[in-house]
Amino acid sequence: MNSLNVREMSQLKNMVRLGGNLFQRTRCSYFPKSLGDETPRSRNRMFDVISPSDLIDDLCPLGSLEVRGPNPSDNHLQRADGSGRIVLSGSDNGTRIVDVFQRSPVRIMFPGSGGSAVEEAVLINTAGGIAGGDRLECSVTALANASITVTSQAAEKIYRALSEPARITTKLKVCGAAKLAWLPQETIVFNSARLSRETEIEVSSGAELLALEWLVLGRAAHGEEMVGGHITDSWRVKQDRRLIWADSFRVTDEMFPHLHRKALLSTHKALGTLIYFGPCLDKRLEFVRDIVPFLGCHCAVTSVGGLIVVRFATEVSSDLRHALRSFLAQFSRELGPGPFRVPKMWSC
């Protein structure tokens, strides 16, 4: 065996020391408490768990700008940039797909179509959630005589962010005599998450639209209280290229300690906004006002700029889901056949 020089011996010692540090700092969380007085030293190290922070400390002893910098940022991490586009048109055989585009992590499915007319489109986020700095964009265009319900596979999750907001952009366009129902499932905002969501809608005279967005503040199943973060949720609706309604909901770190006040959200943690554009607005406004007192939630409705605007608020998300299902079931019976119903994916 060839003898090692001084430099090689030093490198070998550092490697041995690094390995020893990793084993000394392992966690034994996989072992149940019933093991009694057995100490971590006597357990099999193959099953120990190493904290990611420990790995970073050992593998980067001098520190790195991305991890140890004074102001860590989401920009230092890999970010998602997904988009999806759907264009549909009416035909003698029902609604048909004209164009579909998708870029990961956004995927678009048309369940149950089987070559027949399309009734429902489902958006899927294959990333399983949205983190700070991610960008997702979805656009739906319903051309003349198209009729489609667009929903999501599951509730969207907005994870805690370091510095950058997650950006979600939705663009809906409904042309003459088309019917579009935008009915995604809820968006759950984790504590300290950052979200910037913009919903841009263009409707033409003679078209019909029902659009919903709903937020849940914190993970109720984890008993999580949202005490910090940043949320901006904006709507812009244009009719024949003229702005008819604009609305923004904005909460920052400074506002969260005050949200429990009665003039703000009180005890409500699930919030929904639903708008309707279509014919016979006065008649349908009266119908909505008749049913909202029986939805089992705090609810108010008004008409502005040729739209019906409905606000929902509940303490828990399950109550809001129940209220929305009840609203859509009754509203669909009033409007007759079409896409304005409870999406099938909501029952999966």
C-alpha positions in Angstrom: 0.0 0.0 0.0 1.3 3.4 -0.9 1.9 5.8 1.9 -0.3 8.8 2.2 1.2 12.3 2.1 0.3 15.0 4.7 -2.5 16.5 2.5 -4.2 13.2 1.9 -4.1 12.4 5.6 -5.7 15.7 6.4 -8.5 15.1 3.9 -9.1 11.7 5.3 -9.4 13.0 8.9 -11.9 15.6 7.8 -14.0 13.0 6.1 -14.0 10.8 9.2 -14.8 13.8 11.4 -17.7 14.8 9.1 -19.2 11.3 9.2 -18.9 11.2 13.0 -20.7 14.6 13.3 -23.6 13.3 11.2 -24.1 10.2 13.4 -23.8 12.2 16.6 -26.5 14.6 15.5 -29.0 12.1 14.3 -32.6 12.0 15.6 -34.3 8.8 16.7 -37.9 9.8 16.2 -38.8 6.6 14.5 -38.4 4.6 17.7 -41.5 4.4 19.9 -41.3 5.5 23.6 -42.0 2.0 24.6 -38.4 1.1 24.1 -37.9 2.5 27.6 -34.4 3.3 28.8 -32.6 2.2 25.6 -30.3 5.0 24.7 -29.8 6.3 21.1 -26.2 4.9 21.1 -27.4 1.3 21.3 -29.9 1.7 18.4 -29.3 0.8 14.8 -28.1 4.0 13.1 -29.5 2.9 9.8 -33.0 3.8 11.0 -32.1 7.2 12.5 -33.4 10.4 10.9 -31.1 13.3 10.1 -32.4 16.8 10.2 -32.0 18.7 6.9 -30.6 21.6 8.8 -27.9 19.3 10.3 -26.9 18.2 6.8 -26.6 21.7 5.7 -24.5 22.6 8.8 -22.1 19.7 8.2 -21.9 19.8 4.4 -21.5 23.6 4.2 -19.3 24.4 7.2 -18.4 27.8 5.8 -22.0 28.7 5.1 -23.6 29.7 1.8 -25.3 32.9 0.7 -28.5 31.1 -0.2 -28.9 29.4 3.2 -27.1 31.5 5.7 -27.6 34.9 4.2 -29.2 37.5 6.5 -32.3 37.7 4.3 -33.2 34.3 2.9 -35.4 34.5 -0.2 -37.7 32.2 -2.2 -35.7 33.4 -5.3 -32.8 31.2 -4.1 -35.0 28.1 -4.5 -36.3 26.3 -7.5 -39.7 27.8 -8.5 -42.7 26.5 -10.5 -43.9 28.4 -13.6 -47.0 26.6 -14.9 -49.8 27.6 -17.2 -52.8 26.1 -18.8 -55.1 27.3 -21.6 -58.5 26.0 -22.7 -60.5 27.2 -25.7 -63.9 25.7 -26.3 -66.7 26.2 -28.9 -70.2 25.2 -29.4 -71.3 22.7 -32.1 -74.3 20.7 -33.2 -73.1 17.9 -31.0 -72.4 20.1 -27.9 -69.3 21.8 -26.6 -66.0 20.8 -28.3 -62.4 21.5 -27.5 -60.7 23.9 -29.9 -57.3 24.3 -28.1 -55.6 23.0 -25.0 -52.1 24.0 -23.7 -50.5 23.0 -20.5 -47.1 23.5 -18.9 -46.1 21.7 -15.7 -47.2 21.6 -13.0 -50.6 22.5 -14.5 -52.5 19.7 -16.1 -56.0 19.8 -17.6 -58.4 16.8 -17.8 -61.8 16.3 -19.3 -63.3 13.4 -17.3 -66.0 11.3 -18.8 -65.9 12.9 -22.2 -65.0 9.8 -24.1 -65.4 11.5 -27.5 -68.8 13.0 -26.6 -69.5 16.6 -25.8 -67.4 18.2 -23.1 -69.2 19.2 -19.9 -66.5 19.7 -17.3 -62.8 20.5 -17.2 -60.6 19.8 -14.2 -57.4 21.6 -13.4 -54.7 19.7 -11.6 -51.6 21.1 -9.9 -49.2 18.1 -10.0 -46.8 19.9 -7.6 -49.3 19.3 -4.7 -49.3 23.0 -3.6 -47.9 26.4 -4.3 -44.9 28.0 -2.6 -43.5 31.5 -2.4 -42.2 32.6 -5.8 -44.3 30.1 -7.8 -46.3 31.4 -10.8 -49.4 29.7 -12.1 -51.6 31.0 -14.9 -54.8 29.6 -16.3 -57.0 31.0 -19.1 -60.4 29.7 -20.3 -62.1 31.0 -23.4 -65.7 30.0 -24.1 -66.6 30.9 -27.7 -70.1 31.2 -29.0 -72.6 28.5 -27.8 -70.0 26.7 -25.7 -71.1 25.5 -22.2 -68.5 24.4 -19.7 -67.9 24.0 -16.0 -64.2 24.4 -14.9 -63.2 23.2 -11.5 -60.1 21.9 -9.7 -59.2 18.4 -8.6 -58.7 19.3 -5.0 -58.3 22.2 -2.6 -55.2 24.3 -3.5 -52.6 24.9 -0.8 -50.5 28.0 -0.4 -47.4 27.1 1.7 -45.4 29.3 4.0 -43.2 31.7 2.1 -39.8 33.2 2.9 -40.1 36.5 1.0 -41.9 36.2 -2.4 -45.6 35.8 -2.9 -47.1 32.9 -4.9 -48.7 34.5 -8.0 -51.9 33.0 -9.4 -53.5 34.6 -12.5 -56.9 33.5 -13.9 -58.2 34.8 -17.2 -61.8 34.0 -18.2 -63.4 35.1 -21.5 -67.0 34.4 -22.4 -68.2 35.3 -25.9 -71.8 35.7 -27.1 -74.3 33.0 -26.2 -71.6 31.0 -24.3 -72.0 29.8 -20.7 -69.0 29.4 -18.4 -69.0 28.3 -14.7 -65.6 28.9 -13.0 -66.0 26.8 -9.8 -62.6 25.8 -8.3 -62.4 24.2 -4.9 -61.1 26.1 -1.9 -57.7 27.7 -1.6 -56.1 27.0 1.9 -53.6 29.6 3.0 -51.0 28.4 5.5 -49.7 30.6 8.3 -47.1 33.0 7.0 -48.0 32.3 3.4 -47.8 35.0 0.7 -50.5 35.0 -2.0 -51.1 37.4 -4.9 -54.1 36.2 -6.9 -55.7 38.1 -9.9 -58.9 37.1 -11.6 -59.5 38.9 -14.9 -62.8 38.4 -16.7 -64.2 39.5 -20.0 -67.8 39.0 -20.9 -69.8 39.9 -24.0 -73.4 40.9 -24.2 -75.5 37.7 -24.4 -73.0 35.6 -22.6 -73.6 34.0 -19.2 -71.0 33.6 -16.4 -70.8 32.2 -12.8 -67.4 32.6 -11.1 -66.3 31.7 -7.6 -63.2 32.0 -5.5 -63.0 31.0 -1.8 -60.2 31.3 0.8 -59.6 29.3 4.0 -57.3 31.0 6.4 -55.1 28.4 8.2 -55.4 24.6 8.4 -58.2 23.8 10.6 -57.3 20.1 10.9 -53.9 21.1 12.4 -55.5 23.7 14.7 -53.5 26.4 12.8 -54.1 30.0 13.4 -53.0 32.4 10.7 -51.2 35.2 12.6 -49.0 36.5 9.7 -48.6 36.5 6.0 -49.7 38.5 3.0 -52.9 38.0 0.9 -54.0 40.1 -2.1 -57.0 38.7 -4.0 -58.2 41.0 -6.8 -61.0 40.8 -9.4 -61.4 42.8 -12.6 -64.5 42.3 -14.8 -65.0 43.9 -18.2 -68.1 43.8 -20.4 -67.4 44.5 -24.0 -63.9 45.8 -23.0 -65.4 48.3 -20.5 -64.5 47.8 -16.8 -67.7 47.2 -14.8 -66.4 45.9 -11.5 -63.2 45.9 -9.6 -62.6 44.4 -6.1 -59.6 43.6 -3.9 -59.2 41.8 -0.6 -55.8 42.6 1.0 -54.4 41.5 4.4 -50.8 42.1 5.5 -48.8 41.1 8.6 -49.9 44.2 10.4 -53.6 43.4 9.9 -53.8 39.8 11.1 -53.8 40.7 14.8 -57.0 42.8 14.2 -58.9 40.5 11.9 -60.9 39.1 14.9 -62.7 42.5 15.3 -66.4 42.4 14.4 -66.0 45.1 11.8 -63.5 42.9 10.0 -63.7 39.1 9.9 -64.7 38.4 13.5 -64.4 34.6 13.9 -64.8 33.8 10.2 -61.9 31.9 8.6 -63.6 30.8 5.4 -64.5 33.4 2.8 -66.1 33.2 -0.6 -66.9 35.6 -3.4 -69.3 34.6 -6.2 -70.4 36.7 -9.2 -73.0 36.1 -11.9 -73.4 37.8 -15.2 -76.3 37.0 -17.5 -79.9 37.8 -18.6 -82.9 38.5 -16.4 -80.6 40.0 -13.7 -83.3 41.6 -11.6 -85.3 38.4 -11.5 -82.3 36.3 -10.5 -81.2 38.9 -7.9 -84.5 38.6 -6.2 -84.2 34.8 -6.3 -80.8 34.8 -4.7 -81.9 37.2 -2.0 -84.7 34.7 -1.2 -82.4 31.7 -0.7 -79.3 33.2 1.0 -81.0 33.4 4.5 -81.3 29.6 4.5 -77.8 28.7 3.5 -76.5 28.4 7.1 -73.8 31.0 6.8 -73.2 34.7 6.9 -74.1 35.8 3.4 -75.0 39.0 1.6 -75.9 39.8 -2.0 -76.0 42.9 -4.1 -76.1 44.1 -7.7 -73.4 46.3 -9.2 -72.4 47.2 -12.7 -74.6 44.6 -14.3 -73.3 41.8 -12.0 -74.8 39.9 -9.0 -72.1 39.7 -6.3 -72.5 37.3 -3.4 -70.3 37.2 -0.3 -70.0 34.2 2.0 -68.3 33.8 5.4 -68.2 31.0 7.9 -66.1 29.9 10.8 -65.0 26.6 9.3 -64.5 25.6 5.6 -66.9 22.6 5.8 -69.8 25.0 6.5 -68.9 27.1 3.5 -68.7 24.1 1.3 -72.1 23.0 2.4 -73.5 26.5 1.8 -72.0 26.7 -1.7 -73.3 23.3 -2.6 -76.8 24.3 -1.5 -76.6 27.6 -3.4 -75.4 26.0 -6.6 -78.1 23.3 -6.4 -80.9 25.8 -6.0 -79.4 28.2 -8.5 -79.0 25.5 -11.2 -82.7 24.6 -10.8 -83.6 28.2 -11.4 -81.5 28.6 -14.5 -82.3 25.3 -16.0 -79.8 23.0 -17.9 -76.3 24.2 -18.2 -73.0 24.4 -16.4 -74.2 26.3 -13.3 -74.3 23.3 -11.0 -72.3 21.6 -8.3 -69.2 20.3 -10.1 -68.9 16.5 -10.2 -65.3 16.7 -8.9 -66.6 18.2 -5.7 -68.1 14.8 -4.8 -65.0 12.8 -5.5 
